[in-house]
Amino acid sequence: MRDCSRLSRRAVLGLTAAALPLTAAVPAAATTVVGGERLARGGVQVLGAGGLPKKLTARAWLVADCETGEVLASFNAHRRLAPASTLKMLFADTLLPRFAPTLRYRVTDADLADVPLGSSLVGIKPGLTYTVDQLWQGVFLRSGNDAVHVLAHMNGGIDKTVAEMQARAGDLQALDTHVVSPDGFDHKGQISSAYDLTLFARHGLKNEDFRRYCGTRTADFPAGGKKTFQIQNTDRLLTGAWGLHTYDGLIGVKNGYTSHAGNTFTGAATRGGRTLLVTVMHPVAGSNAVYEQTAALLDWGFGVGRSAQAVGTLVTPLSEGGVNATEAPAHRAARAAAGAPGTASGGRPSTLRLLEGAAGTAALLGAGAWALRRRFRTAPAAAAAGEGQGPDTGGRAARDADESAAETAESGGRHRR
């Protein structure tokens, strides 16, 4: 291809498109990025304020004002990464209104049969009866996948719950998120982003029960009969565990860890009547790093970050009057290739997509034929002018491949929090 002119390469691409799946031929119509164009850019995004913490090793992070929704600073806000147990924020936001806290439920073996091996557990036992309030304490404090699965089965099963979580993510316009399991365990294709996790936290905190559970430090959990045992929240900024100090004003929300995702955390804190949200994903190794970097970004937001101008915004849910946004073009293409919305069951293109694809293919074939004819007319002039190749896109392709690695990698590692 190096010896081909730009026109001949264009023709080849046009002709090759005919052999691709029809959905791949559909051109992207919109370019708006959810929350603002700056949030799709690589590197640190900040305006009007300096002094950001120097030792930020996370692959993605974001600082936002919880009340206004203004994004004050970010780094790879829409980068798709494995979320670990921070995905439980979406689970809670979806299911919390379904069951009264005082409702009692007797757990069966079937409720726990599909809990992944190596999961974090609160210690639920088949045959015992728990209140919904206790189950949610198990979810928020101990990140118990056993509690998640019991609640999911109460809701009609894992598949139904996953579908409802995905629908909730769509309503929140969390378009980077693909839900595979309700617990955040390592599964192929289970992804989210710093932007989406912050959306989940912001919306969840509007619910009084969500806010109460994520801010609870300890609770007594049933052990059978009249016996109980104490469980402690695994959020180290809330409890001051593992050598960390508690963060002044912290109100939650959720941490996570898997061998594939590393550490993830979304924290919220209030000082002087102002509440900030910070999400940190996948910092360089160090079990306290995710908390230390969250605390540093909160300090920045409450300090010099007060003068920061918004580089984006946390969008309003569609069900609450939000304007329908559009995901980044690269993400749209990846979603289409994975057989996401717009395809029928089993990943087959829907009739609408087939028609759109056929039209796109016809257009590309026409463009290819036109380019071939024009090449033969203009080849001498092009050779005389020394026409060169188009711009090198290898660097961008490499970045895209790196950013989508979490979407396609499959891990069998242990889920710890």
NORBEL-V284850 format. One record per pair of residues at least 4 apart in sequence whose ideal C-beta (glycine too) atoms are under 8 Angstrom apart, sorted by the first residue. I is the first residue (numbers start at 1). J is the second residue. D is the distance in whole Angstrom. If there is no record, write none. Layout:
((I	J	D) (I	J	D))
//
This chain:
((1	9	6) (1	12	8) (2	389	7) (4	8	4) (4	9	5) (4	12	7) (5	9	7) (5	375	6) (5	379	7) (5	382	6) (5	387	6) (6	10	6) (6	387	7) (6	389	7) (6	390	5) (7	11	6) (7	371	5) (7	374	6) (7	375	4) (7	378	7) (7	382	7) (8	12	6) (8	371	7) (8	372	8) (8	375	5) (9	13	6) (9	390	8) (10	14	6) (10	367	7) (10	368	7) (10	371	5) (11	15	6) (11	368	5) (11	369	8) (11	371	4) (11	372	5) (11	375	7) (12	16	6) (12	368	7) (13	17	7) (13	364	8) (13	368	7) (14	364	4) (14	365	6) (14	366	8) (14	367	5) (14	368	3) (14	369	8) (14	371	7) (15	365	7) (15	368	5) (16	20	7) (17	24	7) (17	25	5) (17	360	8) (17	361	6) (17	364	4) (17	365	7) (17	368	8) (18	361	6) (18	364	7) (18	365	6) (20	24	4) (20	25	6) (20	361	8) (21	25	8) (21	349	7) (21	357	7) (22	26	8) (22	349	6) (22	353	7) (22	354	5) (22	356	8) (22	357	3) (22	358	6) (22	360	8) (22	361	6) (23	336	5) (23	342	7) (23	343	7) (23	349	5) (23	353	5) (23	354	8) (23	356	8) (23	357	5) (24	336	7) (24	337	7) (24	357	7) (25	357	5) (25	360	4) (25	361	4) (25	364	6) (26	336	7) (26	353	7) (26	356	5) (26	357	6) (26	360	5) (27	360	6) (28	329	5) (28	332	6) (28	333	7) (30	326	4) (31	326	8) (31	329	6) (32	37	8) (32	325	6) (32	326	5) (33	37	5) (33	39	6) (33	40	4) (33	78	7) (33	325	8) (33	326	8) (33	327	7) (33	328	5) (34	39	8) (34	78	7) (34	173	6) (34	175	6) (34	195	7) (34	315	6) (34	325	4) (34	326	7) (34	327	6) (34	328	8) (35	39	5) (35	71	6) (35	77	7) (35	78	8) (35	195	6) (35	312	4) (35	313	6) (35	314	7) (35	315	6) (35	325	7) (36	71	7) (36	311	7) (36	312	4) (36	313	6) (37	41	8) (38	45	5) (38	74	8) (38	311	5) (38	312	6) (39	45	7) (39	71	7) (39	74	6) (39	77	4) (39	78	6) (39	195	6) (39	311	7) (39	312	4) (40	77	8) (40	78	6) (40	328	5) (41	45	6) (42	76	7) (42	399	7) (43	75	7) (44	52	7) (44	73	7) (44	74	8) (44	75	5) (45	71	8) (45	73	6) (45	74	5) (45	75	7) (45	77	7) (45	311	4) (45	312	7) (46	50	8) (46	52	6) (46	72	7) (46	73	4) (46	74	8) (46	308	6) (46	311	6) (47	308	6) (47	309	4) (47	310	8) (47	311	6) (48	307	5) (48	308	5) (48	309	4) (49	72	8) (49	73	8) (49	304	5) (49	305	5) (49	306	8) (49	307	5) (49	308	4) (49	309	8) (50	304	7) (51	300	6) (51	303	7) (51	304	4) (51	305	8) (52	56	7) (52	73	6) (52	297	8) (52	300	6) (53	293	7) (53	296	4) (53	297	6) (53	299	8) (53	300	6) (55	293	7) (55	296	8) (56	61	7) (56	75	7) (56	283	8) (56	293	6) (56	296	7) (56	297	8) (57	283	5) (57	284	4) (57	289	7) (57	293	7) (58	75	7) (58	280	5) (58	281	6) (58	282	6) (58	283	4) (58	290	7) (58	293	6) (59	76	6) (59	79	7) (59	81	6) (59	281	6) (59	282	4) (59	283	8) (60	75	6) (60	76	4) (60	77	7) (60	79	5) (60	81	6) (60	193	7) (60	194	4) (60	279	8) (60	280	8) (60	281	4) (60	282	7) (61	74	7) (61	75	5) (61	76	8) (61	194	6) (61	278	7) (61	279	6) (61	280	5) (61	281	7) (61	293	7) (61	297	6) (62	71	6) (62	73	7) (62	74	4) (62	75	8) (62	77	5) (62	194	4) (62	195	6) (62	198	5) (62	277	8) (62	278	7) (62	279	5) (63	71	7) (63	72	5) (63	73	5) (63	74	7) (63	276	6) (63	277	7) (63	278	5) (63	297	5) (63	298	8) (63	300	7) (63	301	5) (63	305	7) (64	69	7) (64	70	6) (64	71	5) (64	72	6) (64	198	6) (64	202	7) (64	276	7) (64	277	5) (64	278	8) (64	314	6) (65	69	7) (65	70	5) (65	72	6) (65	274	7) (65	275	7) (65	276	6) (65	277	8) (65	301	8) (66	202	6) (66	205	7) (66	268	6) (66	275	4) (66	276	6) (66	277	5) (67	274	7) (67	275	6) (69	202	7) (69	313	5) (69	314	4) (69	315	7) (69	316	8) (70	310	4) (70	312	8) (70	313	6) (70	314	8) (71	77	7) (71	195	8) (71	310	6) (71	311	5) (71	312	4) (71	313	6) (71	314	7) (72	276	8) (72	301	6) (72	305	5) (72	308	4) (72	310	7) (72	311	7) (73	297	8) (73	300	8) (73	301	8) (73	305	7) (73	308	6) (73	311	7) (74	194	7) (74	195	8) (74	311	6) (74	312	7) (75	194	8) (76	194	7) (76	403	8) (77	193	7) (77	194	5) (77	195	4) (77	312	7) (78	176	6) (78	193	5) (78	194	8) (78	195	5) (78	328	6) (78	331	7) (79	193	6) (79	194	7) (79	281	8) (79	403	5) (80	176	5) (80	191	4) (80	192	7) (80	193	6) (80	331	7) (80	403	6) (80	404	7) (80	406	6) (80	407	5) (81	191	6) (81	192	7) (81	193	7) (81	194	8) (81	261	7) (81	264	8) (81	281	5) (81	282	6) (81	406	5) (82	186	7) (82	190	6) (82	191	6) (82	192	8) (82	258	7) (82	260	5) (82	261	4) (82	264	8) (82	282	8) (82	406	5) (82	411	8) (83	87	4) (83	177	8) (83	184	6) (83	190	7) (83	191	7) (83	192	4) (83	197	6) (83	256	7) (83	261	6) (83	264	6) (83	281	8) (84	184	5) (84	186	8) (84	256	3) (84	257	6) (84	258	5) (84	261	4) (84	262	8) (84	263	8) (84	264	5) (84	415	7) (84	417	7) (85	120	7) (85	143	5) (85	183	7) (85	184	4) (85	254	7) (85	255	7) (85	256	3) (85	257	7) (85	258	8) (85	264	8) (85	415	7) (85	417	6) (86	184	7) (86	192	7) (86	197	5) (86	200	8) (86	254	5) (86	255	7) (86	256	4) (86	264	5) (86	265	7) (86	266	6) (86	279	8) (87	91	7) (87	177	8) (87	179	7) (87	182	8) (87	183	7) (87	184	4) (87	190	7) (87	192	6) (87	197	8) (87	256	7) (88	92	6) (88	139	6) (88	140	8) (88	143	7) (88	148	7) (88	182	8) (88	183	7) (88	184	6) (88	254	6) (88	256	8) (89	93	6) (89	197	7) (89	200	4) (89	201	6) (89	204	5) (89	253	6) (89	254	5) (89	266	7) (90	94	6) (90	165	5) (90	168	6) (90	169	6) (90	174	8) (90	177	7) (90	179	7) (90	200	5) (91	95	6) (91	139	7) (91	148	6) (91	151	8) (91	152	8) (91	161	7) (91	165	6) (91	182	5) (91	183	7) (91	184	8) (92	96	5) (92	136	7) (92	139	7) (92	140	7) (92	204	6) (92	210	6) (92	213	7) (93	168	6) (93	172	8) (93	200	6) (93	203	6) (93	204	4) (93	207	7) (93	210	7) (94	161	7) (94	164	5) (94	165	5) (94	168	4) (95	99	8) (95	151	6) (95	152	8) (95	155	6) (95	161	7) (95	164	8) (96	136	7) (96	204	8) (96	207	6) (96	209	6) (96	210	6) (97	207	7) (98	155	6) (99	103	5) (99	132	5) (99	151	8) (99	154	7) (100	132	7) (101	131	7) (101	132	5) (101	133	4) (101	136	7) (101	209	7) (102	131	6) (102	132	7) (102	133	7) (103	131	7) (103	132	5) (104	129	5) (104	130	7) (104	131	6) (104	132	8) (105	129	7) (105	130	6) (105	131	8) (105	132	7) (105	135	7) (105	150	7) (105	154	6) (106	127	7) (106	128	7) (106	129	5) (107	111	5) (107	112	7) (107	124	6) (107	125	7) (107	126	5) (107	127	7) (107	128	6) (107	129	7) (107	130	7) (107	150	6) (108	112	8) (108	126	6) (108	127	8) (109	113	6) (109	126	5) (110	153	7) (111	126	7) (111	149	6) (111	150	5) (111	153	5) (112	124	7) (112	126	6) (112	146	6) (112	149	6) (112	150	7) (114	149	6) (114	158	6) (115	119	5) (115	121	8) (115	145	5) (115	146	5) (115	149	5) (115	183	8) (116	145	7) (116	181	8) (116	183	7) (116	185	5) (116	415	7) (118	413	7) (118	414	4) (118	415	6) (119	145	4) (119	146	7) (119	183	7) (119	185	6) (119	415	5) (120	142	7) (120	143	5) (120	144	6) (120	145	6) (120	415	6) (120	416	6) (120	417	5) (121	142	7) (121	144	5) (121	145	6) (121	146	5) (122	137	8) (122	138	3) (122	139	8) (122	141	8) (122	142	4) (122	144	3) (122	146	6) (122	147	5) (122	221	6) (122	231	6) (123	138	8) (123	142	8) (123	144	7) (123	146	7) (123	221	7) (123	223	8) (123	229	7) (124	128	7) (124	130	7) (124	135	8) (124	138	7) (124	144	7) (124	146	4) (124	147	6) (124	150	6) (125	224	7) (128	222	6) (128	224	6) (130	134	5) (130	135	5) (130	150	8) (130	222	6) (131	135	7) (132	136	6) (132	151	8) (133	137	7) (134	138	7) (134	219	8) (134	221	6) (134	222	6) (135	139	7) (135	147	5) (135	150	6) (135	151	6) (136	140	6) (136	147	7) (136	151	8) (136	209	7) (136	213	5) (137	141	5) (137	142	8) (137	213	7) (137	216	7) (137	219	5) (137	221	7) (137	231	7) (138	142	6) (138	144	4) (138	146	7) (138	147	3) (138	221	7) (138	231	7) (139	143	7) (139	144	6) (139	147	5) (139	148	6) (139	151	7) (139	213	7) (140	213	4) (140	214	5) (140	216	7) (140	233	7) (140	254	7) (141	213	8) (141	216	6) (141	218	8) (141	219	6) (141	231	5) (141	232	7) (141	233	5) (141	234	7) (142	147	8) (142	231	5) (142	232	8) (142	233	8) (142	234	7) (143	234	6) (143	254	8) (143	255	7) (143	256	7) (143	417	5) (144	148	7) (145	149	6) (145	183	4) (145	185	7) (145	415	7) (146	150	7) (147	151	6) (148	152	6) (148	182	5) (148	183	4) (149	153	6) (149	158	7) (149	182	8) (149	183	7) (150	154	6) (151	155	6) (152	157	7) (152	158	5) (152	161	4) (152	182	5) (153	157	6) (153	158	7) (155	160	6) (155	161	5) (155	164	8) (156	160	4) (156	161	7) (157	161	7) (158	162	6) (158	181	7) (158	182	7) (159	163	6) (160	164	6) (161	165	6) (161	182	5) (162	166	6) (162	179	5) (162	180	7) (162	181	7) (162	182	6) (163	167	6) (164	168	6) (165	169	6) (165	179	5) (165	182	6) (166	170	7) (166	177	8) (166	178	8) (166	179	5) (167	171	7) (168	172	6) (169	174	4) (169	175	8) (169	177	5) (169	179	7) (169	196	7) (170	174	8) (170	175	8) (170	318	8) (170	341	8) (171	317	5) (171	318	5) (171	319	5) (172	196	8) (172	199	5) (172	200	7) (172	203	6) (172	317	5) (173	199	7) (173	315	5) (173	317	7) (173	318	7) (173	322	6) (173	324	8) (173	325	5) (174	192	7) (174	195	8) (174	196	4) (174	199	5) (174	200	7) (175	196	8) (175	325	7) (175	326	8) (175	327	4) (175	331	7) (176	191	7) (176	192	6) (176	193	4) (176	195	6) (176	196	5) (176	327	7) (176	331	7) (177	191	7) (177	192	4) (177	193	7) (177	196	5) (178	189	6) (178	190	7) (178	191	5) (178	192	8) (178	335	8) (178	338	8) (178	340	7) (178	407	7) (179	190	7) (180	187	4) (180	188	7) (180	189	6) (180	190	4) (181	185	5) (181	187	5) (181	190	7) (183	415	8) (184	190	7) (184	256	6) (184	258	8) (184	415	7) (185	190	8) (185	258	7) (185	415	5) (186	190	7) (186	258	5) (186	259	7) (186	260	4) (186	261	7) (186	410	8) (186	411	4) (186	412	7) (186	413	6) (186	415	6) (187	410	8) (188	408	7) (188	409	7) (188	410	4) (189	338	7) (189	407	6) (189	408	7) (191	406	6) (191	407	5) (192	196	5) (192	197	6) (193	197	7) (193	281	8) (194	198	6) (194	279	4) (194	280	8) (194	281	5) (195	199	7) (195	279	8) (195	314	8) (196	200	7) (197	201	7) (197	264	7) (197	266	5) (197	279	5) (197	281	7) (198	202	6) (198	266	6) (198	277	5) (198	279	5) (198	314	6) (199	203	6) (199	314	6) (199	315	7) (200	204	6) (200	266	7) (201	205	6) (201	252	8) (201	253	5) (201	254	7) (201	266	5) (201	268	6) (201	277	6) (201	279	7) (202	206	8) (202	277	6) (202	314	6) (203	317	7) (204	210	4) (204	211	8) (204	214	8) (204	253	7) (205	210	6) (205	211	5) (205	214	8) (205	251	8) (205	252	7) (205	253	7) (205	268	6) (206	210	8) (207	211	7) (208	212	6) (209	213	6) (210	214	6) (211	215	6) (211	251	7) (211	252	7) (212	216	7) (214	235	8) (214	251	7) (214	252	3) (214	253	4) (214	254	6) (215	238	7) (215	250	8) (215	251	5) (215	252	5) (216	233	6) (217	232	7) (217	233	5) (217	238	6) (217	239	5) (218	230	6) (218	231	7) (218	232	5) (218	233	7) (219	230	7) (219	231	6) (220	228	4) (220	229	7) (220	230	6) (220	231	8) (221	228	6) (221	229	6) (221	230	7) (221	231	5) (222	227	8) (222	228	6) (223	227	4) (223	228	6) (223	229	5) (232	239	6) (232	241	7) (233	238	5) (233	239	5) (234	255	6) (234	417	5) (235	239	7) (235	250	8) (235	252	7) (235	253	8) (235	254	7) (235	255	5) (235	265	8) (235	267	8) (236	240	7) (236	241	5) (236	242	5) (236	244	5) (236	255	8) (236	288	7) (236	291	5) (237	244	6) (237	246	6) (237	247	4) (237	250	5) (237	267	6) (237	291	5) (237	294	7) (237	295	6) (238	246	7) (238	247	8) (238	250	6) (238	252	7) (239	246	7) (240	244	6) (240	245	6) (240	246	4) (242	287	7) (242	288	6) (243	288	7) (244	288	6) (244	291	6) (244	292	8) (246	250	7) (247	267	7) (247	269	6) (247	295	5) (247	298	7) (248	269	8) (248	271	7) (249	269	4) (249	270	5) (249	271	5) (250	267	6) (250	268	7) (250	269	5) (251	268	5) (251	269	6) (251	270	6) (251	275	7) (252	267	7) (252	268	6) (253	266	5) (253	267	6) (253	268	5) (254	265	7) (254	266	6) (255	263	7) (255	264	7) (255	265	5) (255	290	7) (255	291	8) (255	417	6) (256	261	7) (256	263	7) (256	264	4) (256	265	7) (256	417	6) (257	261	7) (257	262	7) (257	263	5) (257	264	7) (257	287	8) (257	415	8) (257	416	5) (257	417	4) (258	262	8) (258	411	7) (258	413	6) (258	414	7) (258	415	5) (258	416	7) (259	411	6) (259	413	3) (259	414	6) (260	406	8) (260	409	7) (260	411	3) (260	413	5) (261	281	8) (261	282	7) (261	406	8) (262	281	8) (262	282	5) (262	283	7) (262	285	8) (263	280	8) (263	282	7) (263	283	6) (263	287	7) (263	289	7) (263	290	4) (264	279	8) (264	280	7) (264	281	5) (264	282	7) (264	290	7) (265	279	7) (265	280	5) (265	290	5) (265	291	6) (265	294	5) (266	277	7) (266	278	7) (266	279	4) (266	280	8) (267	277	7) (267	278	5) (267	279	8) (267	291	8) (267	294	5) (267	295	8) (267	298	7) (268	275	6) (268	276	7) (268	277	5) (268	278	8) (269	275	7) (269	276	6) (269	298	5) (269	302	8) (270	274	7) (270	275	4) (270	276	8) (271	302	5) (272	302	8) (274	302	7) (276	298	6) (276	301	4) (276	302	7) (278	294	5) (278	297	5) (278	298	5) (278	301	7) (280	290	5) (280	293	5) (280	294	5) (280	297	7) (283	289	4) (283	290	5) (283	293	6) (284	289	6) (285	289	7) (286	292	8) (288	292	5) (289	293	6) (290	294	6) (291	295	6) (292	296	6) (293	297	6) (294	298	6) (295	299	6) (296	300	7) (297	301	6) (298	302	6) (299	303	6) (300	304	6) (300	305	5) (301	305	4) (301	306	8) (301	308	8) (302	306	7) (304	308	8) (315	322	5) (315	323	8) (315	325	6) (316	320	5) (316	321	6) (316	322	3) (316	323	8) (317	322	5) (318	322	5) (318	324	6) (326	332	8) (327	331	5) (327	332	5) (327	335	7) (328	332	7) (329	333	6) (330	334	7) (330	400	6) (331	335	6) (332	336	6) (333	337	6) (334	338	6) (334	404	6) (334	407	7) (335	340	4) (335	341	7) (336	340	7) (336	342	7) (338	407	8) (339	343	5) (339	347	3) (339	348	8) (342	349	8) (342	350	6) (342	352	7) (342	353	5) (343	347	6) (343	348	6) (343	349	6) (343	350	6) (343	353	7) (344	348	5) (344	349	7) (344	350	5) (349	353	4) (349	354	5) (349	357	7) (350	354	7) (351	355	7) (352	356	6) (353	357	6) (354	358	6) (355	359	7) (356	360	6) (357	361	6) (358	362	6) (359	363	6) (360	364	6) (361	365	6) (362	366	6) (363	367	6) (364	368	6) (365	369	6) (366	370	6) (367	371	6) (368	372	7) (369	373	7) (370	374	6) (371	375	6) (372	376	7) (373	377	7) (374	378	6) (375	379	6) (378	382	6) (379	383	6) (380	384	6) (381	385	6) (382	387	4) (383	387	7) (393	397	6) (394	398	6) (395	399	7) (396	400	6) (397	401	6) (398	402	6) (399	403	6) (400	404	6) (401	405	7) (404	408	6) (405	409	6))
//
